[in-house]
Amino acid sequence: MKVNKIEGTYNVSDVRIGVVVSRWNSFITERLLEGAVDTLKRHGVDESRVDAVYCPGAFEIPLVTAKLAETGKYDALICLGVVIRGATPHFDYVAGSATRGISDVILKYKVPVGFGLLTTDTIEQAVERAGTKAGNKGGDAAMSILEMISLSGKIDSM
């Protein structure tokens, strides 16, 4: 069986990227940002075309992401934050609301959004995902949006 295969690549140029970064757990989110920017640069995105916008915590990420999407000046956005489980249900509310809000932005504005919101049980797990054993999830989110920018362009031109 032969089908038409449509998929994105990581080769994009002249794109503008907005990165929403939570200041809560900044010792982790700054490493996620470094991973995202490094990945973008390695794939030809000029660092001057990347804006990092800081917000207080993960709960605020969806609003800031929506405001950036609303401007229409970004080809894609990346959300970086950390929610670490504690002894109360706070984790569930924040992680669920932030995830749902980010998804809503994607569907409302039809803009690729890289999901770099860590939801972990411990600080150690978060640190692992910000550049040690488990890689850097900020870099992974950047790879995702590069592919989605390309794929979106291909779909739009069909």
PyMOL commands that set and color helices and strands:
alter all, ss='L'
color gray80, all
select helices_A, chain A and resi 26-42+47-49+58-71+90-109+123-128+137-156
alter helices_A, ss='H'
color red, helices_A
select strands_A, chain A and resi 17-22+50-55+76-84+113-120+130-132+135-136
alter strands_A, ss='S'
color yellow, strands_A
deselect
rebuild
show_as cartoon
